[in-house]
Amino acid sequence: MATDYDAPRKSEEEISEDSIEELKTRRNDKTSGSVDEDEVEAAESFELPGADLSNEELTVRVVPRQADEFTCARCFLVKNRSQLAVTRGGQDFCVDCV
């Protein structure tokens, strides 16, 4: 927003009077404090177009940690040994966590 530096400035009293007048008009406005829509209700009723996942069961194949992988002691992600940065006290840390 552009500022007009040549415009006459308002005094502190005029600024406070303006804000008091605004508050009075807001107080008289009955709809100013009402909420248009309940967010929780809106989120529950939101559906993805063409996606009915109510009876779907997701299956993921879990593979055990391989010999060339380690689990980071800080982020608990399984990473390749090439990501191993430091081993302290028997704990392995990845490059991202160090």
PyRosetta script that sets phi, psi and omega in degrees:
from pyrosetta import init, pose_from_sequence

init()
pose = pose_from_sequence("MATDYDAPRKSEEEISEDSIEELKTRRNDKTSGSVDEDEVEAAESFELPGADLSNEELTVRVVPRQADEFTCARCFLVKNRSQLAVTRGGQDFCVDCV")
pose.set_psi(1, 133.4)
pose.set_omega(1, -178.4)
pose.set_phi(2, -79.3)
pose.set_psi(2, 146.7)
pose.set_omega(2, 179.4)
pose.set_phi(3, -111.5)
pose.set_psi(3, 128.4)
pose.set_omega(3, 177.5)
pose.set_phi(4, -92.7)
pose.set_psi(4, 104.6)
pose.set_omega(4, -177.1)
pose.set_phi(5, -77.7)
pose.set_psi(5, -13.8)
pose.set_omega(5, 179.7)
pose.set_phi(6, -89.3)
pose.set_psi(6, -10.2)
pose.set_omega(6, -179.1)
pose.set_phi(7, -70.7)
pose.set_psi(7, 147.0)
pose.set_omega(7, 178.4)
pose.set_phi(8, -64.6)
pose.set_psi(8, 139.7)
pose.set_omega(8, -178.1)
pose.set_phi(9, -89.0)
pose.set_psi(9, 149.6)
pose.set_omega(9, 178.0)
pose.set_phi(10, -89.9)
pose.set_psi(10, 147.7)
pose.set_omega(10, 176.9)
pose.set_phi(11, -79.5)
pose.set_psi(11, 170.1)
pose.set_omega(11, -180.0)
pose.set_phi(12, -61.3)
pose.set_psi(12, -36.9)
pose.set_omega(12, 179.8)
pose.set_phi(13, -65.1)
pose.set_psi(13, -42.3)
pose.set_omega(13, 180.0)
pose.set_phi(14, -66.0)
pose.set_psi(14, -38.0)
pose.set_omega(14, 178.8)
pose.set_phi(15, -65.5)
pose.set_psi(15, -44.3)
pose.set_omega(15, -179.9)
pose.set_phi(16, -68.1)
pose.set_psi(16, -34.7)
pose.set_omega(16, 176.7)
pose.set_phi(17, -64.9)
pose.set_psi(17, -41.4)
pose.set_omega(17, 178.3)
pose.set_phi(18, -61.0)
pose.set_psi(18, -45.5)
pose.set_omega(18, -177.3)
pose.set_phi(19, -69.5)
pose.set_psi(19, -33.5)
pose.set_omega(19, 176.9)
pose.set_phi(20, -66.4)
pose.set_psi(20, -42.0)
pose.set_omega(20, 178.2)
pose.set_phi(21, -63.4)
pose.set_psi(21, -40.4)
pose.set_omega(21, 177.9)
pose.set_phi(22, -63.1)
pose.set_psi(22, -42.0)
pose.set_omega(22, 179.4)
pose.set_phi(23, -64.4)
pose.set_psi(23, -38.5)
pose.set_omega(23, 178.7)
pose.set_phi(24, -64.1)
pose.set_psi(24, -42.0)
pose.set_omega(24, 179.5)
pose.set_phi(25, -68.3)
pose.set_psi(25, -35.9)
pose.set_omega(25, 177.6)
pose.set_phi(26, -67.4)
pose.set_psi(26, -35.8)
pose.set_omega(26, 180.0)
pose.set_phi(27, -64.4)
pose.set_psi(27, -36.2)
pose.set_omega(27, -179.7)
pose.set_phi(28, -78.4)
pose.set_psi(28, -19.9)
pose.set_omega(28, 179.6)
pose.set_phi(29, -78.0)
pose.set_psi(29, 116.7)
pose.set_omega(29, -173.7)
pose.set_phi(30, -74.1)
pose.set_psi(30, -26.3)
pose.set_omega(30, -174.9)
pose.set_phi(31, -93.8)
pose.set_psi(31, 0.0)
pose.set_omega(31, -175.4)
pose.set_phi(32, -68.9)
pose.set_psi(32, -29.5)
pose.set_omega(32, -177.8)
pose.set_phi(33, -98.1)
pose.set_psi(33, -2.9)
pose.set_omega(33, -177.1)
pose.set_phi(34, -85.5)
pose.set_psi(34, 150.2)
pose.set_omega(34, 179.0)
pose.set_phi(35, -98.5)
pose.set_psi(35, 134.6)
pose.set_omega(35, -177.5)
pose.set_phi(36, -70.9)
pose.set_psi(36, -40.2)
pose.set_omega(36, -172.7)
pose.set_phi(37, -145.8)
pose.set_psi(37, 140.8)
pose.set_omega(37, 176.7)
pose.set_phi(38, -78.6)
pose.set_psi(38, 121.2)
pose.set_omega(38, -175.7)
pose.set_phi(39, -64.3)
pose.set_psi(39, -39.1)
pose.set_omega(39, -179.2)
pose.set_phi(40, -65.1)
pose.set_psi(40, -44.4)
pose.set_omega(40, 179.6)
pose.set_phi(41, -63.9)
pose.set_psi(41, -39.7)
pose.set_omega(41, 179.5)
pose.set_phi(42, -65.7)
pose.set_psi(42, -39.3)
pose.set_omega(42, -179.5)
pose.set_phi(43, -69.0)
pose.set_psi(43, -36.4)
pose.set_omega(43, 179.8)
pose.set_phi(44, -70.0)
pose.set_psi(44, -32.7)
pose.set_omega(44, -177.6)
pose.set_phi(45, -87.0)
pose.set_psi(45, -6.0)
pose.set_omega(45, -178.8)
pose.set_phi(46, -76.3)
pose.set_psi(46, 127.1)
pose.set_omega(46, 178.7)
pose.set_phi(47, -126.5)
pose.set_psi(47, 143.5)
pose.set_omega(47, 175.7)
pose.set_phi(48, -73.0)
pose.set_psi(48, 140.7)
pose.set_omega(48, -178.4)
pose.set_phi(49, -66.9)
pose.set_psi(49, 126.2)
pose.set_omega(49, 176.1)
pose.set_phi(50, 73.4)
pose.set_psi(50, 14.7)
pose.set_omega(50, -177.6)
pose.set_phi(51, -121.8)
pose.set_psi(51, 107.9)
pose.set_omega(51, 173.9)
pose.set_phi(52, -111.0)
pose.set_psi(52, 96.7)
pose.set_omega(52, -176.1)
pose.set_phi(53, -103.5)
pose.set_psi(53, 17.1)
pose.set_omega(53, -174.6)
pose.set_phi(54, -65.8)
pose.set_psi(54, -34.5)
pose.set_omega(54, -178.3)
pose.set_phi(55, -106.9)
pose.set_psi(55, 12.7)
pose.set_omega(55, -179.1)
pose.set_phi(56, -83.6)
pose.set_psi(56, 143.0)
pose.set_omega(56, 175.3)
pose.set_phi(57, -120.7)
pose.set_psi(57, 122.0)
pose.set_omega(57, -178.6)
pose.set_phi(58, -85.6)
pose.set_psi(58, 134.0)
pose.set_omega(58, 178.3)
pose.set_phi(59, -122.5)
pose.set_psi(59, 133.1)
pose.set_omega(59, 179.7)
pose.set_phi(60, -128.1)
pose.set_psi(60, 132.1)
pose.set_omega(60, 177.9)
pose.set_phi(61, -84.1)
pose.set_psi(61, 120.1)
pose.set_omega(61, -178.8)
pose.set_phi(62, -96.8)
pose.set_psi(62, 125.7)
pose.set_omega(62, -179.6)
pose.set_phi(63, -108.9)
pose.set_psi(63, 131.8)
pose.set_omega(63, 178.2)
pose.set_phi(64, -65.0)
pose.set_psi(64, 158.9)
pose.set_omega(64, 179.5)
pose.set_phi(65, -59.2)
pose.set_psi(65, 132.4)
pose.set_omega(65, -178.3)
pose.set_phi(66, -83.8)
pose.set_psi(66, 170.0)
pose.set_omega(66, -177.8)
pose.set_phi(67, -66.5)
pose.set_psi(67, -28.5)
pose.set_omega(67, -178.7)
pose.set_phi(68, -96.0)
pose.set_psi(68, 20.4)
pose.set_omega(68, 179.6)
pose.set_phi(69, -123.2)
pose.set_psi(69, 160.6)
pose.set_omega(69, 176.2)
pose.set_phi(70, -142.6)
pose.set_psi(70, 162.1)
pose.set_omega(70, 176.5)
pose.set_phi(71, -106.5)
pose.set_psi(71, 124.2)
pose.set_omega(71, -180.0)
pose.set_phi(72, -68.3)
pose.set_psi(72, 136.9)
pose.set_omega(72, -177.7)
pose.set_phi(73, -76.3)
pose.set_psi(73, -14.4)
pose.set_omega(73, -179.5)
pose.set_phi(74, -101.0)
pose.set_psi(74, -51.5)
pose.set_omega(74, -176.4)
pose.set_phi(75, -96.3)
pose.set_psi(75, -10.2)
pose.set_omega(75, 176.6)
pose.set_phi(76, 62.2)
pose.set_psi(76, 24.4)
pose.set_omega(76, 175.1)
pose.set_phi(77, -91.9)
pose.set_psi(77, 144.7)
pose.set_omega(77, 175.7)
pose.set_phi(78, -85.9)
pose.set_psi(78, 121.8)
pose.set_omega(78, -176.1)
pose.set_phi(79, -130.3)
pose.set_psi(79, 163.4)
pose.set_omega(79, 178.0)
pose.set_phi(80, -72.2)
pose.set_psi(80, 152.5)
pose.set_omega(80, -179.1)
pose.set_phi(81, -58.8)
pose.set_psi(81, -23.2)
pose.set_omega(81, 178.3)
pose.set_phi(82, -67.2)
pose.set_psi(82, -17.3)
pose.set_omega(82, 178.1)
pose.set_phi(83, -91.4)
pose.set_psi(83, -1.1)
pose.set_omega(83, -178.8)
pose.set_phi(84, -71.5)
pose.set_psi(84, 124.8)
pose.set_omega(84, -178.6)
pose.set_phi(85, -103.5)
pose.set_psi(85, -53.2)
pose.set_omega(85, -173.1)
pose.set_phi(86, -142.9)
pose.set_psi(86, 145.7)
pose.set_omega(86, 170.0)
pose.set_phi(87, -119.5)
pose.set_psi(87, 115.4)
pose.set_omega(87, -179.9)
pose.set_phi(88, -122.0)
pose.set_psi(88, 123.7)
pose.set_omega(88, 176.1)
pose.set_phi(89, 56.6)
pose.set_psi(89, 34.9)
pose.set_omega(89, 179.4)
pose.set_phi(90, 83.8)
pose.set_psi(90, 1.6)
pose.set_omega(90, 178.5)
pose.set_phi(91, -105.9)
pose.set_psi(91, 136.4)
pose.set_omega(91, 179.7)
pose.set_phi(92, -98.1)
pose.set_psi(92, 137.5)
pose.set_omega(92, 178.2)
pose.set_phi(93, -124.3)
pose.set_psi(93, 138.2)
pose.set_omega(93, -179.6)
pose.set_phi(94, -82.8)
pose.set_psi(94, 170.6)
pose.set_omega(94, -177.5)
pose.set_phi(95, -65.4)
pose.set_psi(95, -33.2)
pose.set_omega(95, -178.7)
pose.set_phi(96, -69.6)
pose.set_psi(96, -32.7)
pose.set_omega(96, -176.5)
pose.set_phi(97, -87.9)
pose.set_psi(97, -16.1)
pose.set_omega(97, -179.4)
pose.set_phi(98, -84.5)
pose.dump_pdb("model.pdb")
